Amino acid sequence: MLRPWPQFLDQSALRPPVSLSESTHRVTQNLRYFLPNYVVLTLIIFLVTLLTRPHSLLFFLCLFAAWAYLVLASVDPLTNQRFAIGFLAVATFGALFWTRFWVKLFLSLAIGAVLALVHGVLRLPGDSIEDSPYASLLNAVDNPRGGYASF
């Protein structure tokens, strides 16, 4: 679930970590909590790099349309379409190298990963029970000793 952008960009929650173990804890917690935001941020970076070369963008939109037509408009399952799949796969990889688009793809992925890592290290995680993957289990137990230990 995409978290609200004001919460993601809250500057009051940014503090440098004290130790390496704290920074790894922060990264794991923030990656778990803000992963959709990091993906959207990386996609925005990727789209900005695409806009710098409009002819590549147009070419890849045509390839995307061909893939969408092959997958969505096919009546027969993909058993008899091996030639079309092979041709589109070769065309896609050829286009990645011909337009030098793979450099921009990897560059935008690297920039997104660095931004996610820096944000994950600097942002204080919200350690609430609701954000935990075990929230339903933790909320069900009122007493840490359980109901069996009462005297």
SVG drawing of the C-alpha trace seen along z (x, -y; Angstrom):
<svg xmlns="http://www.w3.org/2000/svg" viewBox="-10 -18 38 43">
<polyline fill="none" stroke="black" stroke-width="0.4" points="0.0,0.0 1.4,-3.4 2.0,-5.5 1.1,-9.2 3.9,-11.4 3.9,-13.9 4.6,-11.0 7.3,-9.7 9.0,-13.1 8.6,-14.1 11.9,-15.9 11.3,-15.8 11.7,-12.0 15.2,-12.2 18.0,-11.5 21.5,-10.0 21.8,-6.5 24.0,-5.9 25.4,-2.5 25.6,-0.1 23.0,2.2 20.6,-0.6 21.0,-1.6 20.4,2.0 17.3,2.1 16.1,-1.2 16.7,0.0 14.8,3.2 11.9,1.5 11.6,-1.4 11.9,0.9 9.1,3.0 7.0,0.0 7.8,-2.3 8.5,0.2 5.7,-1.0 6.9,-4.6 10.4,-3.6 9.1,-1.8 7.1,-4.8 10.1,-7.1 12.3,-4.8 9.6,-4.7 9.5,-8.5 13.2,-8.7 13.0,-6.1 10.3,-8.1 12.3,-11.3 15.3,-9.5 12.9,-8.3 11.8,-11.8 15.3,-12.8 15.2,-10.7 11.7,-10.8 12.5,-8.6 13.5,-5.8 10.3,-6.3 8.2,-6.1 10.0,-2.9 9.5,-1.2 5.9,-2.3 5.4,-0.5 7.2,2.6 5.0,2.5 1.9,2.3 3.1,5.4 3.6,7.3 0.2,6.2 -1.5,7.3 0.3,10.6 -0.7,11.4 -4.1,9.8 -5.6,10.3 -4.6,13.9 -7.4,16.4 -5.1,19.4 -2.8,19.8 0.8,19.0 1.5,22.5 1.4,21.7 3.0,18.2 6.5,19.2 7.8,17.4 6.1,14.2 7.3,14.4 10.9,15.1 10.8,12.3 9.5,9.8 12.0,10.9 14.9,10.5 13.5,7.1 13.2,6.0 16.7,6.9 18.0,5.6 16.2,2.3 17.6,2.1 21.2,2.3 20.6,0.4 19.2,-2.7 21.5,-2.3 18.4,-2.3 19.8,0.4 22.2,-2.2 19.4,-4.5 17.4,-1.6 20.3,-0.5 21.2,-4.1 17.7,-4.9 17.5,-1.7 20.8,-2.5 19.7,-6.1 16.4,-4.8 18.3,-2.2 20.7,-4.8 17.8,-7.1 15.9,-4.3 19.0,-3.3 19.8,-6.8 16.1,-7.5 15.9,-4.1 19.0,-4.8 18.1,-8.3 14.4,-8.0 13.3,-6.8 11.0,-3.9 7.6,-4.1 7.7,-1.1 4.0,-0.6 2.2,2.7 -0.1,1.8 2.8,1.6 4.2,5.0 3.5,8.1 2.6,9.8 0.1,7.1 -2.9,9.5 -1.0,11.9 0.3,9.1 -3.1,7.5 -4.7,10.8 -2.5,11.2 -3.4,8.8 -1.2,10.3 2.4,11.2 2.2,14.2 -0.9,15.4 -4.2,16.5 -2.8,19.8 -0.4,18.2 -2.9,16.5 -2.9,17.6"/>
</svg>
